[in-house]
Amino acid sequence: MKPTTPTNIIFTGVAGTGKTYQLQQIAKDYTEYLPTASHDEILQKLVEPLSWREVICLVFLDEMQKGRNLLKVSEILANPFFITKANANERVDNLSQTAWSTLQQFSNPNSQTINYKNRSSQAFFDKDDSSNWFLLGESLPLLTDLQTQLKDYQTAINNQFQPKTERFSFVSFHQAYGYEEFVEGIRPKIADNGQMTYSIEQGAFLKLCERAKDDPNHRYAMLIDEINRANVARVFGELMSLIEPSKRVGQANALSVNLAYSHKPFSVPSNVDIYATMNTQDHSLTPLDMAFRRRFNFVECEPKPELLGKILANNIEINLLDILINLNNKITQMLSKDSRLGHSFLWDIYSLDELATAFEQMILPQVSQSCQNNGQILQNIFGKDLIVFNDNQNMSVNFGINSQLQNFVVNTDVLYQVDFYQNL
């Protein structure tokens, strides 16, 4: 649900707790799905401007897509395109006569089955000895516009692309992300004559603010994934003070600054909200300074093992909830709360194969990084059956039933995997 006042929120938590998913859900709150027209309205919009000849051609094009090239007049009259045209013209009588006269007027002058004097100069139709009408093949190149209209109509009816207005901007910060991408910067352009010129262009946040300023009756959102992967003080620059809710346009302490490149005065609209995610686990990232932190509310995203399902192996039910809870309890004891695993590490797992793969490719590497590959800590967390040492004290990760020294080799033997699960 969208706020009614300026809001700045950072979702924090360990890896895999759904922080990015949270941003995706927020984006939906700032997306307006425009009401689609009804089937009848779309149909009326298609046929009203068309002549009777075009409507009958449209009927044939529609039926030809269904594999029906021959039509009786009664079948043409029953087609929704013909019916809608009649309703639009408020016609209820002599519809059969209208169809017959149109078909004959635009019939093949060399037809052996049609005797009609007042033919048009362009032919579109003919009929066989059984009074089955058909569309002349040579007329198809003349109907490309009508075929396009039919395709557009079918797309609208299928509602494949629902029109919508997105009032948000989504960016992912990284170590090279800077002020120039977020606020404004000088960018090169190559002119038609091949010469290179430079111009000042707005970044993602400035573009969003311009839209919000011109549309004060709607709220807009800046969505930032992994905000602490960039140097936020450099990215925001002089906007650091402006994003504070009390400094927005129309607020009691409204503030404006001149931008670094364009030197234009700028202030952040009050209908712009800022949401971001931050991984508390990665200590290699640039920490957020206190000046930046106090401008945001922080929402902790906890692991949610209750969202996980169950798998069945050798007639034994394995609850992924228990696995995550037990692992996180051991990780907290041996490392810290910030080293826990989020529920996404065990998300969408339906078999032992997938569980083993999750341990090999995601869980073990993640925990190994957290403890700096300390074999003793890993063994205390995962057990001696999984983390083993050879005579030279070199560590290996073993998934084999016989505890063979294999480095990240997965053997999905059911009995061993169940024993491993039960020993967690």
N, C-alpha and C positions, 0 to 999 in steps of 0.2 A: 504494500500500500504506500502510495507516494506521500511524502510529508507536505505540510503546508507552509513551513518556514525553512530558511536555508539550513541545510544539513550536511555535515561532513562526517563520514564514518569509515573506519578502517577495520576490516575483518582480519583477525589474527588467529594463529593457531599452527599446529605442527602440520607437516605434509600429509595430504590425503584426507583432510577434513571437510572438503567441499567448499572451499572459499571461492574458487573461480565459479563453481556452480551457483553460488549465492549471487555473484554479479550477473550471471546469465538470467537468473530469476528476476532480479531487480530490473534488468533491461526490459522485461515484459511489461512491468508497471509503467514504463515510459514509452511504450509502444501503443499507438492508437490503431486499432483495427477498424477500418472504415466499413460501414454497412454495405453489403453487396446487394445488388439489385435482384429482384425475384426472377424466376424463370420467365414468367409472362412479360415482365418489363424488358428483359434482354431480348426476348423474341419480338416484341413490338418494335423495339428500336431497330432491329434488323430489317423487318419486312415493310414497315410503313413507307419509307422513301422509295421502295422498289415498284416498278411497273408490274402488271399482271404477267407479261412475258418473262421478266426477271424472276418473279416468284416461282413460276412453273419450272424455269431452268434450275432454280435453287432446289426445288423438290427433286428433280432428276439427279442433281449432283449429290444430294443427301442420300437418296436411295441407291445410287451407284456405289457409294461407300459400303453399303450393306450387301452388295452383290446382286442388286436387282436393277437391271437395265431396261426392262419392259414394264410399262404401267398402263393399267386401264384408267379411263377418266375418273371413274369412281374412286380409285386409289389416290389419284392426284387431289381430288376434293377432300379426302380424309386426312391428308397430310397437315400437320400443325402449321406449317408455313402458309399454306393456302387458307386454312381456317382463320389464322390470325390476320391475314391480309383482308379477308372478307369482313371480319369484325371491325377492323380499323376503318374500313370504308362504309361500315354500317349496312352491309349487304347481307340479305338473308334469302332473296329470291333470285332465280335465274343464274345460280352459280354454275350449274352444269353448262349452260349456254355460254357463260363467260369463258370457261375453260375450253370448250369446243372451238369457239370462234378464235381464241388466242392461238391455240395449237394449229389451226388451219391457216390463220393469217401468216404465221412464221414457219410454214411447212416447206418441205423440199419441192421446188417447182417441177422436178422430174419424177415425183412420186407416182407410183402405179396404183396407189390405194386412196389418194386424196384428190377430190375434184373441187377446187375452190378458185374463184376468180381473183379476189382482191388480196393477193399475196403481197407480203412485204418484200423488199429487195434483198433482205438477208434471211436465210433459212436457218432454223434451229431444230425443227422437229420432223418426224416422219412416223408412219405407223405400218404395221404388217397386216396381213390378210385377216388376222384374228382381232383387229382393232386394238392391238397393243402398241402404245406410243413409245417412242424412244428418242433420245437426244442424238443428233447427228455428230459424228466424230469430228468432222471438219469445223464444227462450231466451238469446240472446246478452247482453242486459243483465244477466242473472243470472251471467254468467261473467267479469265484469270482473276479479275477483281472480285467477281462473285465468289470464286473458290476461296479467296483470301478472307472475305467476309464470313463465309461459312466456317472456316477454321477458327477465326476469332470468336465467333459465336460459340462454337463447341468448347473452346478453351474457357470462356466465361462461364458456361454452364457447368463444366467440370470443376470450376473454382480452384484451379491449380495454383494460381498466384493471387492470393487475396490481397487487395490493395491495403497498404498500411503506411502510417507515418511514424518513423523512429525518431524520438527526441532524446537521443543519447549518443555518446561517442565512446568507443571502447579502444583502449590502448594497452600494450604490455610494455612495462619499463624493462630496460636492460642496461648493462654497464655503459654502453655507448650512447644511450638516449639522453638528449640534452634539451636545453632551452629552445633551440632552433626548431625542433620537432614539436614541442609542446606549446610554446607561446608564439614566437615569430623568429624568422631568420632570413638571411640573404641566400637566395638560390640562383644558380645559373640557368639561363635559357638560351637556346640556339634559334636565332631568327631565320626567316625564309632565305635570306641571302648568305646563311652560313656563319654569320658573326655571332659571337657569344655576348650576351648581355646579362646583367644581374638585377634582380628585383627583390623587394622585401615581401615575403609571403607569410600568411598567418599559419600558425600551428594548430593542432587538434583542439586545444582548449579555447583558443581565441575564436576559432570558427564556431564552436558550440555556443560561446557567449554571444556572438553576433546574432545567431539564430534566436537565442533566448531573449535578447534585447528587443528584437522585432516581433516577438510573440509572447508578450507578458502574461497572457491568460493561461499559459501552459508551463509546466515544470520540465526542466531538462536535467540530464544526468551525465556527469563525467565519470566513466568507469575505468579504473586503473588496476591492472593485474600486476602483482609482484612489485609494489611501489618501492620497496627497499632494495631493489636490484639496481636502482640508479641513484645518483647523488641528487636527492630531492631538493636540496638548497639551491643547486645549480639549475635544475630543471624548472623550478617555479620562479627563481630569480626575484624580481621586485613584486611578484604577485603573492609572495609569502604572507604579507599582511592583508592583502585584499580578499583572500579566501575566507578569512575569519567571518563568521556569520554577522557579527555586529558591524563589520566594515563594508557590508554589501550596499549596493544602490538602494536608496530609500530607507536604510536603517539609521538609527540615532547617531552612530559614529561613522557614517559613510565616508569612504576614502577613495581617492583617485591618484594614480601615478602616471608618469610619462614612460612609455615603453622604450626599451633599450635601443631598438633599431629604427623604428618609425618615428619615435619621439611623440607619438600621439597620446593624448590623455586616455586612460582606460580605467574602468572599475568593473567589478564582477557583479552581474545581475543577481537579484535576490531569488530569482526562480531557477538558479543553477545549483544542483546538489552534487557532491563529490563522494564517490564510494571507491574504496581501494581494498586490496588484499595484501597481507604481509606474512611471510613465513618466519615464525619465531625460531625455527630450528637451525637455519643456515647462518652460522655466526661469521661466515666470510663476507656477508653482505654489509653494505654501508649502513650503520645504525642511524635511526632518525633522531635528530637533535630535539631538545625539549621545546624549542620555539615552534617547531613544526608539530610535535605531538600534542601540544595544548590546543591546537586548532581543530583537533579531531576527537570524536568519541570512538573508543575502541570496543569492539565486540569480539569476545573469545569464542572461537569455533572449536568445540570439543569433538573427539572421536565419538561416533555413534554406532557402537557394535550392534545395537538393537535393529539396525537397518539391514543387517546381513542375513543371508539365508542358511540353508542346511544342504548337505550332500549325503548321499547314501553310498557306503562302500562295504562290500562283503556282509551285507545285511545289517551293518552298524550305522546308525545315524550320527553324522559329524556336524556339530553346530559351530558354524564359523564365528558366531558371537563368543563362544567360550574360548576359541583360539585367540581372538583379538584381545579379549580381556586378560587372559593368562599371559600373553606376550607382553602387553603393556604394563602389567603389574611387575613382571620381571625386569623390563626395561627401566621402569621408574626406580626400582630398587638398585639396579646396577649402574644406571647412568643418571637420568634426570627426567622430570615430567616433560620437558621440552624435547625429549628424544622419542617420545611415543609415536605410534603409527596411527594414521587415520584410517577410517573404515574403507576408503577407496582402494587400499592395498588388497582387500579381500572381496572387492565388488565384482559382481558378475562371474562368480566361480560356481560351477555346477558339477565338477568331477574332480577326482584325485589328480588326474593329469594337470588340470588347471591350477589346483592347489599347489602341487609341486613346482610348477612353473612360476607361480607367484612368489614362492619362497626363494627360488633360485635367482630370478631376474629382478625382483623388486625388494622383498623384505630383507633378505640377507645383505645385499649391497647397501641398503639404507642404514641398517643397524651397524654394519661394519664401518661405514663412514662416520657414524655418530661416536663410535668408540675408538676411532682411528686404528681400525683393524687389530685391536687387542684381542688375541685369541682366547685368553683366559676369560675375559668378559663375555665373549661370544659363546664360549662353552657353558658358562654359568647361566646364560639366557636360554640357549637352545638345547642344551644337554650334550653329554659326551657321546651319544650315539650319532649325532649329526655333525658336531664339530670335533674333529679328531686330530691328534698329533702323531707324527711318525717318530722314529728313534732320534732324529736330529731336531726334534721339536718344531718341525715345519707343519704349519696348520693346513688342513684340507677340509672341505665341506663334503660330506658323504650322504648320498641318498640311497645307497645300496643296502640290501637286506643283510649282507654279510660283513658290513662295516669295512669294505675295501677302501683303500685310500684313493679316492677319486675327487678331482677338483671340479666342483659344480657339475657333477654328472647326475642326471635324474633317472632313477629306476623307480617306476611307478607301481612296484609290487604292493598289492592291496594290504596284506597283513602287516608289512613293515610300516606303511603309512599310517595305518590305524594305531599301531603301537606307539608311533612317534606322537601322534595326536594325543593319545591318552597320557603320555608322559609329560606333556606341557604343563 
